[in-house]
Amino acid sequence: MIELLQKFGLPLNASAHGAEIDSTLGWLHLIVLLLFVGWSAFFLFVLWRFRSGKNPKADHAGVKNHSVSLSVEVGVAVAEAAILILLSIPLWAERVGEMPTDEDRVEVRVVAQQFAWNMHYPGPDGIFGQASPEMISQTNPIGLDRNSPNAADDIISINWLYLPKGRPAIVHLSSMDVIHSFALPEMRVKQDCIPGMSIPIWFEPTLTTEEMREKKVAMGAWDEDRKAFLNYEIACAQLCGLGHYQMRGFMEVMEPEAFDEWVEAESTKAQEGGDEFGEDEFGEFE
């Protein structure tokens, strides 16, 4: 069923929990198809049962036998209850009930704004530094106070999210202004970013960016000359203003060793004062 959904446009899965999401989508589509067939059959029955040839004179007393319509209504109620109780609630509880506690987990804050994604990593010490709205500027998009405890080695990037393969990633979502929606289709992740709230989500990437490129090439979706232009995209799935169309970020999934090297290099750069962002670096796709 998953292969069938992919043929009709479902993106390739690149997360550990994606197969379960895809299976749920498959069952959901099947149940909705059965509902469609049931309602269509009932509609055709009504057209035939109350056709003008058999009922030339209107009967204001109405239908006295409700067995057919009651059966359809009960069937619909059972199907919707099955979708909610057997599919949706268990899946949701598993994804939000407990966050990973693995020592090798990666945590990152994603702060949405019109119209960019600001990424904040805690650095090698694993502790986020303090951020303050008063310190937000063009070169400090999240208002990180570098003089606060544990902030010196923190890493900030704009519109680029870097994660390791095979390690749980906890993403804390928030927004500076309006409601945005953080969507990573290949990771089967989508969650609203709501002002005044920090909402955690988690997933585990199973394919590096390079591995996904090779899969795309093997499927014929990309040729060898163009494969370098493929990246995981971060989309804003909520209309957030006039510039909504340009709120586009990218994610690079690396091997764990390469990610650790990236964290070390970027943290060193931050401590040396070389992490400031210029105006031309917002939203650039390199």
C-alpha positions as CSV (number, residue, x, y, z in Angstrom):
1,M,0.0,0.0,0.0
2,I,2.9,2.3,0.8
3,E,4.4,1.8,-2.6
4,L,1.0,2.6,-4.2
5,L,0.8,5.9,-2.2
6,Q,4.3,6.8,-3.4
7,K,3.3,6.3,-7.0
8,F,0.6,8.9,-6.4
9,G,3.0,11.5,-5.1
10,L,3.9,10.6,-1.5
11,P,7.5,11.7,-0.9
12,L,10.2,9.1,-0.2
13,N,10.4,8.3,3.5
14,A,13.6,9.2,5.3
15,S,12.7,8.9,9.0
16,A,12.5,6.0,11.4
17,H,8.8,6.5,12.2
18,G,7.8,7.3,8.6
19,A,6.7,3.8,7.7
20,E,4.1,3.9,10.5
21,I,2.8,7.3,9.3
22,D,2.6,5.9,5.7
23,S,0.7,2.8,6.8
24,T,-1.8,5.0,8.7
25,L,-2.3,7.2,5.6
26,G,-2.9,4.0,3.6
27,W,-5.5,2.7,6.0
28,L,-7.1,6.2,6.2
29,H,-7.4,6.4,2.4
30,L,-8.9,2.9,2.2
31,I,-11.5,3.7,4.9
32,V,-12.4,7.0,3.2
33,L,-12.7,5.1,-0.1
34,L,-15.1,2.7,1.5
35,L,-17.1,5.6,2.9
36,F,-17.2,7.2,-0.5
37,V,-18.5,4.0,-2.1
38,G,-21.1,3.5,0.6
39,W,-22.4,7.1,0.4
40,S,-22.4,6.9,-3.4
41,A,-24.4,3.7,-3.3
42,F,-26.9,5.2,-0.9
43,F,-27.2,8.3,-3.1
44,L,-27.9,6.2,-6.2
45,F,-30.4,4.1,-4.2
46,V,-32.3,7.2,-3.1
47,L,-32.4,8.5,-6.7
48,W,-33.8,5.1,-7.9
49,R,-36.2,4.6,-4.9
50,F,-37.8,8.1,-5.2
51,R,-37.7,8.5,-9.0
52,S,-40.7,10.4,-10.4
53,G,-41.9,7.3,-12.4
54,K,-42.5,5.4,-9.2
55,N,-43.7,8.4,-7.2
56,P,-45.7,10.7,-9.5
57,K,-47.4,12.3,-6.6
58,A,-45.5,13.7,-3.7
59,D,-45.9,11.9,-0.4
60,H,-45.7,14.4,2.4
61,A,-45.7,11.6,5.1
62,G,-42.1,10.8,4.2
63,V,-40.1,7.6,4.5
64,K,-41.4,5.2,7.2
65,N,-38.5,2.6,7.0
66,H,-35.2,4.1,8.1
67,S,-33.2,0.8,8.1
68,V,-31.1,1.7,5.0
69,S,-30.2,5.2,6.1
70,L,-29.6,4.0,9.7
71,S,-27.2,1.3,8.5
72,V,-25.2,3.8,6.5
73,E,-25.0,6.3,9.4
74,V,-23.9,3.6,11.8
75,G,-21.3,2.4,9.3
76,V,-19.9,6.0,8.9
77,A,-19.8,6.4,12.7
78,V,-17.9,3.1,13.2
79,A,-15.4,4.0,10.4
80,E,-14.8,7.4,11.9
81,A,-14.4,6.0,15.4
82,A,-11.9,3.4,14.1
83,I,-9.9,6.2,12.4
84,L,-9.7,8.1,15.7
85,I,-9.4,5.3,18.3
86,L,-7.4,2.7,16.4
87,L,-5.2,4.8,14.2
88,S,-4.9,8.5,15.1
89,I,-4.8,8.5,19.0
90,P,-2.2,5.7,19.4
91,L,0.1,7.2,16.7
92,W,-0.2,10.7,18.2
93,A,0.4,9.4,21.8
94,E,3.5,7.6,20.7
95,R,5.0,10.6,19.0
96,V,4.2,13.2,21.8
97,G,4.0,11.1,24.9
98,E,7.7,10.9,25.6
99,M,10.7,12.6,24.2
100,P,13.9,10.6,23.5
101,T,16.4,10.5,26.4
102,D,19.3,9.0,24.5
103,E,22.6,10.5,25.3
104,D,23.4,11.0,21.6
105,R,20.2,12.9,20.9
106,V,20.4,16.2,19.1
107,E,18.4,19.2,20.3
108,V,17.8,22.4,18.3
109,R,15.5,25.4,18.6
110,V,13.8,26.5,15.5
111,V,12.4,30.1,15.7
112,A,10.1,31.0,12.8
113,Q,9.6,34.6,11.7
114,Q,8.3,36.4,8.6
115,F,9.9,35.0,6.5
116,A,12.8,32.8,7.6
117,W,13.7,29.9,9.8
118,N,16.2,30.6,12.6
119,M,18.1,27.6,14.0
120,H,19.7,27.6,17.4
121,Y,22.1,24.8,18.6
122,P,23.4,24.5,22.1
123,G,26.9,23.8,21.0
124,P,29.2,21.0,22.4
125,D,28.2,21.7,26.0
126,G,24.6,20.7,25.2
127,I,23.1,23.7,27.0
128,F,21.2,26.5,25.3
129,G,22.3,30.1,26.1
130,Q,19.8,32.7,27.0
131,A,18.0,34.6,24.3
132,S,16.3,38.0,24.8
133,P,13.9,39.9,22.4
134,E,15.7,43.1,23.3
135,M,18.9,41.8,21.6
136,I,17.3,40.8,18.3
137,S,19.1,42.4,15.3
138,Q,20.0,41.8,11.7
139,T,23.2,40.0,12.9
140,N,21.5,38.3,15.9
141,P,18.1,37.0,14.6
142,I,17.1,35.2,17.8
143,G,18.5,37.7,20.3
144,L,21.1,35.3,21.7
145,D,23.0,36.9,24.7
146,R,26.6,35.7,24.1
147,N,27.6,36.9,27.6
148,S,25.0,34.7,29.3
149,P,26.1,31.3,30.8
150,N,26.6,28.5,28.2
151,A,26.0,30.8,25.3
152,A,29.5,31.3,24.0
153,D,29.6,28.1,22.1
154,D,26.0,28.2,20.8
155,I,25.5,28.0,17.0
156,I,23.0,30.0,14.9
157,S,22.1,29.3,11.3
158,I,19.4,30.8,9.1
159,N,17.2,28.7,6.8
160,W,19.6,25.7,7.1
161,L,19.0,22.9,9.6
162,Y,21.9,20.4,10.0
163,L,21.2,17.0,11.6
164,P,23.0,13.6,11.9
165,K,21.7,10.3,10.5
166,G,20.5,7.7,12.9
167,R,20.3,9.9,16.0
168,P,17.0,11.2,17.5
169,A,16.5,14.9,16.8
170,I,14.3,17.0,19.2
171,V,13.2,20.3,17.6
172,H,11.7,22.9,19.8
173,L,9.4,25.1,17.7
174,S,8.4,28.7,18.4
175,S,7.5,31.8,16.5
176,M,8.5,35.5,16.8
177,D,5.4,36.9,15.1
178,V,2.5,34.9,13.6
179,I,1.6,31.2,13.3
180,H,3.9,29.3,11.0
181,S,4.0,25.6,10.3
182,F,7.2,23.6,10.2
183,A,6.9,20.9,7.5
184,L,9.5,18.3,6.5
185,P,7.6,16.0,4.1
186,E,10.4,13.3,3.8
187,M,10.6,13.1,7.6
188,R,6.8,12.9,7.9
189,V,6.8,15.9,10.2
190,K,4.5,18.9,10.3
191,Q,3.8,21.1,13.4
192,D,2.5,24.6,13.9
193,C,4.8,27.2,15.4
194,I,2.7,29.3,17.7
195,P,3.8,32.7,19.3
196,G,4.3,32.4,23.0
197,M,4.7,28.6,23.0
198,S,7.7,26.2,22.6
199,I,6.4,23.0,21.0
200,P,8.8,20.0,20.9
201,I,8.7,17.4,18.1
202,W,11.1,14.6,17.4
203,F,12.2,12.3,14.6
204,E,15.2,10.2,13.6
205,P,16.6,10.7,10.1
206,T,17.5,7.4,8.3
207,L,18.9,8.7,5.0
208,T,21.6,11.3,4.6
209,T,21.2,14.0,2.0
210,E,23.6,12.2,-0.3
211,E,21.8,8.9,0.1
212,M,18.5,10.6,-0.8
213,R,20.1,12.1,-3.8
214,E,21.4,8.7,-4.9
215,K,17.9,7.2,-4.4
216,K,16.4,10.0,-6.5
217,V,18.9,9.4,-9.3
218,A,18.2,5.6,-9.2
219,M,14.5,6.3,-9.5
220,G,15.1,8.6,-12.5
221,A,13.8,11.6,-10.6
222,W,17.2,13.4,-11.0
223,D,20.0,12.8,-13.4
224,E,23.7,12.8,-12.4
225,D,24.3,16.3,-13.6
226,R,21.5,17.8,-11.5
227,K,21.6,15.7,-8.4
228,A,23.6,18.3,-6.4
229,F,20.6,20.6,-6.4
230,L,18.5,18.2,-4.3
231,N,18.1,19.0,-0.6
232,Y,15.5,18.3,2.0
233,E,13.2,21.3,2.1
234,I,11.6,23.0,5.1
235,A,8.3,24.4,4.1
236,C,6.0,26.8,5.9
237,A,2.6,25.0,5.7
238,Q,0.6,27.9,7.1
239,L,-0.2,31.1,5.3
240,C,1.8,33.6,7.3
241,G,1.8,36.8,5.2
242,L,2.6,38.3,1.9
243,G,6.1,36.7,1.8
244,H,4.8,33.2,2.7
245,Y,5.9,31.9,-0.7
246,Q,9.6,32.7,0.0
247,M,9.7,31.1,3.5
248,R,11.7,28.2,2.3
249,G,14.5,26.5,4.3
250,F,16.7,23.5,3.8
251,M,17.9,20.6,5.9
252,E,21.2,18.6,5.4
253,V,21.4,15.2,7.0
254,M,25.0,14.1,7.6
255,E,26.8,11.0,8.9
256,P,27.2,11.3,12.7
257,E,30.9,11.9,12.5
258,A,30.5,14.6,9.9
259,F,27.9,16.3,12.1
260,D,30.1,16.3,15.1
261,E,32.8,17.9,13.1
262,W,30.4,20.5,11.9
263,V,29.3,21.3,15.4
264,E,32.9,21.6,16.6
265,A,33.9,23.9,13.7
266,E,30.8,26.1,14.0
267,S,31.1,26.4,17.7
268,T,34.7,27.4,17.4
269,K,33.8,30.0,14.8
270,A,31.1,31.4,17.2
271,Q,33.5,31.7,20.1
272,E,35.9,33.6,17.9
273,G,33.1,36.0,16.9
274,G,32.7,34.9,13.3
275,D,29.0,33.8,13.3
276,E,27.4,37.2,12.5
277,F,25.0,37.2,9.6
278,G,24.8,39.8,6.9
279,E,21.7,40.9,5.1
280,D,22.6,38.9,2.0
281,E,22.8,35.6,4.0
282,F,19.1,35.5,4.8
283,G,17.4,32.7,2.8
284,E,20.4,32.1,0.5
285,F,20.6,28.7,-1.1
286,E,24.2,27.7,-1.5
